[in-house]
Structure formats: structure tokens, C-alpha cells
Amino acid sequence: MLTLACASALTACDGDSGKPPHSLGSPGSPSGSSASTPAAPAPSPTTASPATDPAAERLVLRWRETGGFAGKGGPGTLPEFSLYSTGRAVVASEGKATEYRLKPEALQRLLDGARAAGLARSHTSGPGRVMDAIVLEFTMGRATTKIIQPEAQSDPAVRFRERLDPRRWPPGDLVSPGRPYAPAKVAVLSVENPGAGTVKKWPLAPLGKGERVPGGVCTLAPASGVPAARPDVGWRSQGRTYTVRVRPLLPGESSCRDIP
């Protein structure tokens, strides 16, 4: 089982590949702005019937939390919830990623609810410049909503988030029960660390030859070929020692630059 990073750079995965699940980690921190600043409404991704062709699959709704004392949602971390036009949802929770499949009518209800909660129009709510504040961020089409200190806000989007918890979804809304998310590829995020304790030889492409991204150097690899990565283990590659994190690629991600 791979220890996954929650916030660097990665690439696209195929959730139907049947590979074993991956565990996730989580660093990072953002800052938010204040007051509600509506922008032009984003084109709604929900006016047509939900797409069922995986080739046409696109992200329609996402939420993630960043900030806080622990630095949630840093570079290379997985968003907590990603929903796609095919009805596929990928949920990161308690160190694991799980895939669900919603029926078209259930998907449409969620997207209608998201619009009713104001998520189709960019806005920011909550106090600005609060040190270590948690920021709840939604993405819907081209619209972005940021809610600073969501536990203290009355924004309808905060209440709507409860509807995105798969534990609340009726069995009749699902095509099949949840299963471990199994990407075909993962992003390997490496940071040079000469002081690492136990050191092993890295068996894949050179770690230092990847693409520089926030959070380290990113290389892509087949999910099945990546060794277990732990923060207390260093990896030797071309004469240098690195600490490695692994992050699965989500649907629609195919390069390190795609990682949010």
C-alpha cells in the first residue's frame, strides 16, 4: 500500500483499473479574503443530462479544506471530494480514497442543490487575514467559492456540504457500493533530504529529473510499480537522497501540472 501525498502535482488515473487502494497524507496552508464578492455566474455543468461516456468525463463539483494549525490541503494533497459528470465521486477520508458511482438522477439533484446553495457564482465569505484559519473551498465549473472559518459562517454552502457526504447517500442513489479508488498512475513527489534515516535504492525513473512543482519534484509512475513510501525512509537516486510522497492521479489529471 502506498502512502499518498495530499497536495502536490500529479496525473490522470483510471478508477476502474482494479489496482490496490492508496493511503493519503495531508500538509499545506492557504489564505482567504474577506466579504462576499460575487462574480459573473459560471456556466452550469448541469443543464444537460449527465455524461456517461468516460472519455467525456469532466469535473463538475469539488470541495476541499485548507489552512488551520496543521496546514491542511497543502501542495500534493487530494481534495476531500471530487464529483464528475459521469456520476463518479472520489472521496478522500481517513487516509484512504474511495470511489462511488451515483445514478444520473442523484447526480442531477446534487448539482441542482449546489446551484441553489450559490456555488455556481464565485464569492468569498468570512473574515479576512485570520491566521491559521480553515478555508472551505468549492469549485463548480469556473466558479470558486471560499468560506473562511466555515464553522462560524451561515453561508448556505456550508450546510450543503453535508449532502456531499457519501455516508448520507441512500443506497438507491448509487449504481454500486463504494470501493477503493484505484488509479492507473500516481504522482511521485520527492524532496531532497540528505539526513533521511533508513535509505533504500529508488527502483524507478530518476527522482531529480522530474517536473518542479509546489511541494517538490514530480514524476509519474504506474501505480502497481511504486514501492511503499514512508516519511522515515529515504530513497537514493542518482547519488542523491530524497523523501518521497505518492499521490494518486484523479480523473482528468494526466500530468504533474494538472495537480490542484
C-alpha positions in Angstrom: 0.0 0.0 0.0 1.3 3.4 -1.0 1.5 6.4 1.4 -0.2 9.1 -0.6 0.5 12.8 -0.6 -2.4 15.2 -0.3 -1.2 18.2 -2.3 1.5 18.3 -5.0 1.5 17.5 -8.6 0.1 14.5 -10.4 -1.7 13.0 -13.3 -4.8 11.2 -14.5 -6.0 7.9 -13.1 -8.4 5.3 -14.2 -10.6 4.4 -11.3 -11.5 1.1 -13.0 -8.1 -0.4 -13.1 -8.6 -2.7 -10.1 -5.2 -1.8 -8.5 -5.0 -1.8 -4.7 -6.1 1.3 -2.7 -3.6 4.0 -1.7 -3.4 5.9 1.6 -3.2 9.6 1.8 -1.3 12.2 3.8 -2.1 15.9 4.3 0.0 19.2 4.6 -0.3 22.8 3.3 -1.9 26.1 4.1 -3.8 28.9 2.2 -5.1 32.3 2.9 -8.5 33.7 2.2 -10.0 37.1 1.6 -13.0 38.7 3.1 -16.5 39.8 2.4 -18.8 38.4 -0.2 -17.7 39.4 -3.6 -20.0 37.9 -6.3 -18.6 37.4 -9.8 -20.3 36.5 -13.0 -22.1 33.2 -12.8 -20.1 30.3 -14.2 -21.7 28.2 -16.9 -23.6 25.5 -15.2 -22.3 22.0 -15.8 -25.7 20.6 -15.0 -28.1 21.8 -17.6 -27.8 18.7 -19.8 -28.1 15.1 -18.9 -25.1 13.8 -17.0 -22.4 12.3 -19.3 -22.0 8.5 -19.1 -19.1 8.2 -21.5 -15.8 8.1 -19.5 -14.0 9.8 -22.5 -16.2 12.8 -21.9 -15.8 12.7 -18.1 -15.2 16.1 -16.5 -15.1 17.6 -13.0 -18.4 19.2 -12.1 -18.0 19.9 -8.3 -15.3 19.7 -5.7 -14.7 20.8 -2.2 -11.5 20.8 -0.1 -10.3 22.4 3.2 -7.0 24.2 3.5 -5.2 26.0 6.3 -5.5 25.5 10.0 -2.8 24.9 12.6 -2.0 21.5 11.0 -1.7 23.0 7.5 -4.4 21.1 5.7 -4.6 20.8 1.9 -1.0 21.7 1.1 0.6 21.0 -2.3 0.2 17.5 -3.5 -2.8 16.6 -1.3 -6.0 15.1 -2.6 -9.2 17.2 -2.3 -11.7 15.7 0.1 -14.5 15.4 -2.5 -14.4 15.4 -6.3 -17.6 14.8 -8.4 -17.6 14.1 -12.1 -20.0 14.3 -15.0 -20.3 10.5 -15.2 -21.6 10.3 -11.6 -18.3 9.1 -10.3 -17.2 10.6 -6.9 -13.8 10.3 -5.4 -13.7 10.9 -1.6 -10.5 11.2 0.5 -11.1 10.4 4.1 -9.1 8.9 7.0 -6.1 8.3 4.8 -7.8 6.5 2.0 -9.5 7.3 -1.3 -12.9 5.7 -2.1 -14.8 5.8 -5.4 -18.6 5.9 -5.6 -20.9 5.9 -8.6 -24.1 7.9 -8.5 -27.1 7.3 -10.7 -27.8 10.2 -13.2 -30.9 11.5 -11.3 -29.0 11.5 -8.0 -26.1 13.4 -9.6 -28.5 15.9 -11.1 -30.1 16.5 -7.6 -26.7 17.2 -6.1 -25.8 19.7 -8.9 -29.2 21.4 -8.6 -28.6 21.7 -4.8 -25.1 23.1 -5.4 -26.6 25.9 -7.6 -29.3 26.6 -5.1 -26.5 27.0 -2.4 -24.9 29.7 -4.6 -21.9 27.6 -5.8 -22.3 28.5 -9.5 -21.3 32.1 -8.7 -17.9 32.9 -7.3 -17.8 34.5 -3.9 -15.8 34.7 -0.7 -17.4 34.9 2.8 -15.9 35.2 6.3 -13.3 37.4 7.9 -10.1 38.2 6.1 -6.5 37.9 7.3 -7.2 35.4 10.1 -4.0 33.5 10.9 -4.3 29.7 10.6 -8.0 29.9 9.6 -9.6 26.9 8.0 -10.8 27.8 4.5 -13.6 25.7 2.8 -13.2 25.9 -0.9 -15.7 24.8 -3.6 -15.2 24.6 -7.3 -18.1 24.3 -9.7 -17.3 24.8 -13.3 -15.3 28.1 -13.5 -16.8 29.3 -10.2 -14.8 29.3 -7.0 -16.4 29.8 -3.5 -14.2 30.3 -0.4 -15.6 30.3 3.1 -13.2 31.4 5.8 -13.8 29.8 9.2 -16.8 27.8 7.9 -17.8 26.6 11.3 -18.7 30.2 12.2 -20.5 31.2 8.9 -24.1 30.9 7.8 -23.3 30.6 4.1 -25.7 28.0 2.6 -22.7 26.3 1.0 -21.6 25.1 4.5 -24.9 23.3 5.1 -24.9 22.0 1.5 -21.6 20.2 2.1 -23.4 17.7 4.3 -25.2 16.5 1.2 -21.8 15.6 -0.3 -21.0 13.0 2.5 -21.5 9.5 0.9 -22.5 8.1 4.3 -25.7 10.1 3.9 -26.5 8.9 0.4 -29.4 6.4 0.1 -28.4 3.1 -1.4 -30.9 3.7 -4.1 -28.9 6.7 -5.3 -25.8 4.5 -6.0 -25.0 2.4 -9.1 -22.8 0.3 -6.8 -21.4 0.5 -3.3 -18.2 2.4 -2.6 -14.9 0.7 -3.4 -11.2 1.7 -3.0 -10.1 4.2 -5.7 -7.5 2.5 -7.9 -5.7 4.8 -10.3 -3.6 3.5 -13.2 -0.9 6.1 -12.4 0.4 8.1 -9.4 2.5 11.2 -9.0 5.7 10.7 -7.0 6.6 13.9 -5.2 10.2 14.0 -4.0 12.2 16.4 -1.8 15.9 16.1 -1.4 16.7 15.1 2.1 20.3 14.0 2.8 19.5 13.4 6.5 16.9 10.7 5.9 17.3 7.7 8.3 16.9 4.4 6.5 17.9 4.7 2.9 16.9 2.4 0.0 17.7 2.5 -3.7 14.9 4.0 -5.8 13.8 1.4 -8.4 12.1 3.7 -10.9 12.9 6.8 -13.1 15.4 9.3 -11.5 13.6 11.4 -8.8 15.6 14.5 -9.6 14.7 14.5 -13.3 11.0 15.2 -12.8 9.0 18.4 -13.1 9.4 21.0 -10.3 6.0 21.8 -8.7 4.9 23.2 -5.4 5.9 20.6 -2.8 8.8 19.1 -4.6 9.8 17.4 -7.9 7.1 15.4 -9.6 7.5 12.2 -11.7 4.7 9.9 -12.9 4.7 6.2 -12.4 2.4 3.2 -12.8 0.5 2.7 -9.5 1.4 -1.0 -9.4 5.2 -0.4 -9.6 5.7 2.2 -6.9 7.3 0.9 -3.6 5.7 1.7 -0.3 6.8 5.3 0.7 7.1 6.4 4.3 8.3 9.7 5.7 11.0 7.9 7.8 12.6 6.2 4.7 14.9 7.9 2.3 15.4 6.9 -1.4 18.7 7.1 -3.2 18.5 8.2 -6.8 21.5 9.2 -9.0 23.7 9.9 -6.0 21.2 11.9 -4.0 18.8 11.0 -1.2 15.1 12.0 -1.3 12.0 11.8 0.8 9.1 10.6 -1.3 5.3 11.1 -1.2 2.9 9.3 -3.5 -0.4 10.9 -4.7 -2.9 9.1 -7.0 -4.0 10.9 -10.2 -7.6 11.8 -10.2 -9.9 11.5 -13.3 -8.9 14.3 -15.8 -5.3 14.5 -14.4 -2.7 13.4 -16.8 0.4 15.4 -15.9 2.1 16.9 -12.9 0.8 20.3 -13.9 -2.8 19.0 -13.5 -2.5 18.6 -9.8 -4.5 21.2 -7.9 
